[in-house]
Amino acid sequence: MSDTIEKIKCLIIGSGPAGYTAAIYASRADMNPVLYTGMEPGGQLTTTTEVDNFPGYPEGIDGPTMMMQLQAQAERFGTQVRIGLATAVEFSKEVGGWHKVIIDGSKEIHAQTVIVSTGATAKYLGLPSEQKLRGGGVSACAVCDGFFYKNQDVAIVGAGDTAAEEATYLANICKSVTMLVRKDTFRASKAMVHRVENTPNITVHFNSEIDEVLGDDVVEGIRMVNNQTGEKKEVAVTGLFIAIGHKPNTDIFKGQLEMDETGYLITQGKTTKTNIPGVFACGDVQDKEYRQAITAAGTGCMSALDAERYLATLE
Ligand SMILES: Cc1cc2nc3c(=O)[nH]c(=O)nc-3n(C[C@H](O)[C@H](O)[C@H](O)COP(=O)(O)OP(=O)(O)OC[C@H]3O[C@@H](n4cnc5c(N)ncnc54)[C@H](O)[C@@H]3O)c2cc1C
């Protein structure tokens, strides 16, 4: 463990749209924030080519460029952006207490306020062909990327409420939606299943999994397999959406911050306050509903304002 403890006003954990927006606001409010990027500098948007729905980019922008611009904007006002991973935390339950955060297992930071913006990780199937075509037609976000497949044939994998909702969303835009459900029944609520069943251009295949995603540089189809009979079938599609869930990046906060049964952090009312005074959460780590860059940025702004107000009450 390091023998030099760094004491700061504001620590931001995570470098997605939520973290960088929090950093822009916190640095402009003279909170001298230090931001740690984690393993994925720039966050989830660095895994996508085209972001078309973030306001202010009329021609769209590619994800990595947008995130470099957000970083530059945060640095312009004095945010210290550092490469590093928060590996352990020990939060004070006292109002005004110092929060201890360990970076990369050795460096110790004591912060008056901590903004948690560690996001969530989309789950994928893990097939090599799927990984190869991520960004080339394989996507984990129908609301983000569905538009690119307007009037085209697409497929979606998943059985829960999100999958059902995304399938009906895609059905509005696309020509046809082939939906693969691994078991012989949906996990989604009855209402959502009803919506899927009543959407004529969705075809549901139960007991079905992806055997391989077809295509060299872009998705050209899927080969699906019936896991009961072993029968394989190829379907021509240009897009494949994986809707099998997200994992919030909250392992290090277990036992410290209140979270729901799936690990999403719980915030109080319309604020970004957690159960610990001086610790705030923003972005996808506390939002399983909307999961968009703009909503992450919005709550990032809120968390910096909440942190600033908290610091003001200490003075
Ligand atoms: C393929 C894909 C395409 C998408 N396209 C769009 C789109 O077009 N438009 C749109 O609005 N949204 C899109 N989204 C959703 C959008 O990316 C997310 O909603 C948004 O990035 C969430 O921002 P965030 O800041 O909460 O977290 P994230 O972007 O998930 O960033 C989390 C950050 O936390 C860091 N981190 C995690 N753990 C630690 C730790 N222990 N210590 C330090 N740092 C840590 C990570 O390194 C990362 O930098 C897309 C998502 C995906 C997967």
The ligand as an SDF file (V2000), in Angstrom:
LIG
                    3D

 53 58  0  0  0  0  0  0  0  0999 V2000
  -22.5370   -1.1030  -29.1070 C   0  0  0  0  0  0  0  0  0  0  0  0
  -23.1690    0.0550  -28.3800 C   0  0  0  0  0  0  0  0  0  0  0  0
  -23.6220    1.1410  -29.1260 C   0  0  0  0  0  0  0  0  0  0  0  0
  -24.1980    2.2070  -28.4700 C   0  0  0  0  0  0  0  0  0  0  0  0
  -24.6370    3.2680  -29.2210 N   0  0  0  0  0  0  0  0  0  0  0  0
  -25.2060    4.3180  -28.6100 C   0  0  0  0  0  0  0  0  0  0  0  0
  -25.6860    5.4150  -29.3750 C   0  0  0  0  0  0  0  0  0  0  0  0
  -25.5850    5.4460  -30.6110 O   0  0  0  0  0  0  0  0  0  0  0  0
  -26.2700    6.4400  -28.6990 N   0  0  0  0  0  0  0  0  0  0  0  0
  -26.4240    6.4360  -27.3350 C   0  0  0  0  0  0  0  0  0  0  0  0
  -26.9560    7.4020  -26.7820 O   0  0  0  0  0  0  0  0  0  0  0  0
  -25.9900    5.4000  -26.5890 N   0  0  0  0  0  0  0  0  0  0  0  0
  -25.4010    4.3440  -27.1880 C   0  0  0  0  0  0  0  0  0  0  0  0
  -24.9890    3.2780  -26.4380 N   0  0  0  0  0  0  0  0  0  0  0  0
  -25.1980    3.3080  -24.9830 C   0  0  0  0  0  0  0  0  0  0  0  0
  -24.1490    4.2020  -24.3340 C   0  0  0  0  0  0  0  0  0  0  0  0
  -22.8770    3.7910  -24.7710 O   0  0  0  0  0  0  0  0  0  0  0  0
  -24.2460    4.1190  -22.8100 C   0  0  0  0  0  0  0  0  0  0  0  0
  -25.5480    4.4260  -22.3950 O   0  0  0  0  0  0  0  0  0  0  0  0
  -23.2720    5.1120  -22.1660 C   0  0  0  0  0  0  0  0  0  0  0  0
  -21.9680    4.9010  -22.6350 O   0  0  0  0  0  0  0  0  0  0  0  0
  -23.2900    4.9990  -20.6450 C   0  0  0  0  0  0  0  0  0  0  0  0
  -22.3590    5.9070  -20.1650 O   0  0  0  0  0  0  0  0  0  0  0  0
  -21.7100    5.7700  -18.7190 P   0  0  0  0  0  0  0  0  0  0  0  0
  -20.8180    6.9510  -18.5770 O   0  0  0  0  0  0  0  0  0  0  0  0
  -22.7540    5.5610  -17.6970 O   0  0  0  0  0  0  0  0  0  0  0  0
  -20.8550    4.4220  -18.7180 O   0  0  0  0  0  0  0  0  0  0  0  0
  -19.9040    3.6740  -19.7410 P   0  0  0  0  0  0  0  0  0  0  0  0
  -19.8910    4.2660  -21.0820 O   0  0  0  0  0  0  0  0  0  0  0  0
  -20.2610    2.2470  -19.5840 O   0  0  0  0  0  0  0  0  0  0  0  0
  -18.4530    3.9160  -19.1020 O   0  0  0  0  0  0  0  0  0  0  0  0
  -18.0950    3.3410  -17.8900 C   0  0  0  0  0  0  0  0  0  0  0  0
  -16.6790    3.7530  -17.5610 C   0  0  0  0  0  0  0  0  0  0  0  0
  -16.3430    3.3110  -16.2460 O   0  0  0  0  0  0  0  0  0  0  0  0
  -15.0280    2.7710  -16.2580 C   0  0  0  0  0  0  0  0  0  0  0  0
  -14.9040    1.8510  -15.1310 N   0  0  0  0  0  0  0  0  0  0  0  0
  -15.5930    0.7180  -14.8580 C   0  0  0  0  0  0  0  0  0  0  0  0
  -15.1720    0.1770  -13.6950 N   0  0  0  0  0  0  0  0  0  0  0  0
  -14.1810    0.9890  -13.2300 C   0  0  0  0  0  0  0  0  0  0  0  0
  -13.3460    0.9760  -12.0780 C   0  0  0  0  0  0  0  0  0  0  0  0
  -13.4170    0.0020  -11.1680 N   0  0  0  0  0  0  0  0  0  0  0  0
  -12.4360    1.9850  -11.9290 N   0  0  0  0  0  0  0  0  0  0  0  0
  -12.3500    2.9820  -12.8370 C   0  0  0  0  0  0  0  0  0  0  0  0
  -13.1290    3.0680  -13.9290 N   0  0  0  0  0  0  0  0  0  0  0  0
  -14.0360    2.0700  -14.1170 C   0  0  0  0  0  0  0  0  0  0  0  0
  -14.9020    2.1290  -17.6310 C   0  0  0  0  0  0  0  0  0  0  0  0
  -13.5360    1.9720  -17.9850 O   0  0  0  0  0  0  0  0  0  0  0  0
  -15.6190    3.1760  -18.4830 C   0  0  0  0  0  0  0  0  0  0  0  0
  -14.7110    4.2000  -18.8260 O   0  0  0  0  0  0  0  0  0  0  0  0
  -24.3580    2.2010  -27.0510 C   0  0  0  0  0  0  0  0  0  0  0  0
  -23.8940    1.1170  -26.3180 C   0  0  0  0  0  0  0  0  0  0  0  0
  -23.2890    0.0530  -26.9550 C   0  0  0  0  0  0  0  0  0  0  0  0
  -22.7650   -1.1030  -26.1460 C   0  0  0  0  0  0  0  0  0  0  0  0
  1  2  1  0
  2  3  1  0
  2 52  2  0
  3  4  2  0
  4  5  1  0
  4 50  1  0
  5  6  2  0
  6  7  1  0
  6 13  1  0
  7  8  2  0
  7  9  1  0
  9 10  1  0
 10 11  2  0
 10 12  1  0
 12 13  2  0
 13 14  1  0
 14 15  1  0
 14 50  1  0
 15 16  1  0
 16 17  1  0
 16 18  1  0
 18 19  1  0
 18 20  1  0
 20 21  1  0
 20 22  1  0
 22 23  1  0
 23 24  1  0
 24 25  2  0
 24 26  1  0
 24 27  1  0
 27 28  1  0
 28 29  2  0
 28 30  1  0
 28 31  1  0
 31 32  1  0
 32 33  1  0
 33 34  1  0
 33 48  1  0
 34 35  1  0
 35 36  1  0
 35 46  1  0
 36 37  1  0
 36 45  1  0
 37 38  2  0
 38 39  1  0
 39 40  1  0
 39 45  2  0
 40 41  1  0
 40 42  2  0
 42 43  1  0
 43 44  2  0
 44 45  1  0
 46 47  1  0
 46 48  1  0
 48 49  1  0
 50 51  2  0
 51 52  1  0
 52 53  1  0
M  END
$$$$
